[in-house]
Amino acid sequence: MTKEYTEDELIEKTAIELMQEELDYDYEYCFNEWDSGQSLFGRETKSDVVLVERLSKAIDKLNNNLPKEAKKQAIQELTKDRSRLSPVKANQEV
């Protein structure tokens, strides 16, 4: 069997497999996410990076006694636009 020498085969698929097997990540192939005109994953726009509903559930799971206002503030902070910052500075803020 011939292995393709493409970015998809050598890097992306390998990284996805590693994250699934070693880090228990969920993976969704989202290429056709907007075919129906709306997101299958709850995004409001194509530029949304964070799946807020999943983030909200994860916060509940990790901090089940967190007050609603604190949860709302955490989501706002984690989803704040940091695209104008350097990657290092953006990570430091989070």
Secondary structure as the mmCIF struct_conf table of DSSP 4:
data_model
#
loop_
_struct_conf.conf_type_id
_struct_conf.id
_struct_conf.beg_label_comp_id
_struct_conf.beg_label_asym_id
_struct_conf.beg_label_seq_id
_struct_conf.end_label_comp_id
_struct_conf.end_label_asym_id
_struct_conf.end_label_seq_id
HELX_LH_PP_P HELX_LH_PP_P1 THR A 2 GLU A 4
BEND BEND1 THR A 6 THR A 6
HELX_RH_AL_P HELX_RH_AL_P1 GLU A 7 GLU A 7
HELX_RH_PI_P HELX_RH_PI_P1 ASP A 8 GLU A 12
HELX_RH_AL_P HELX_RH_AL_P2 LYS A 13 LEU A 23
TURN_TY1_P TURN_TY1_P1 PHE A 31 SER A 36
BEND BEND2 GLY A 37 GLN A 38
BEND BEND3 LEU A 40 PHE A 41
BEND BEND4 GLU A 44 THR A 45
TURN_TY1_P TURN_TY1_P2 LYS A 46 SER A 47
BEND BEND5 VAL A 50 VAL A 50
HELX_RH_AL_P HELX_RH_AL_P3 VAL A 52 LEU A 62
TURN_TY1_P TURN_TY1_P3 ASN A 64 ASN A 65
HELX_RH_AL_P HELX_RH_AL_P4 LYS A 68 LEU A 78
TURN_TY1_P TURN_TY1_P4 THR A 79 THR A 79
BEND BEND6 LYS A 80 LYS A 80
TURN_TY1_P TURN_TY1_P5 SER A 83 ARG A 84
BEND BEND7 LEU A 85 LEU A 85
HELX_RH_AL_P HELX_RH_AL_P5 PRO A 87 GLU A 93
#
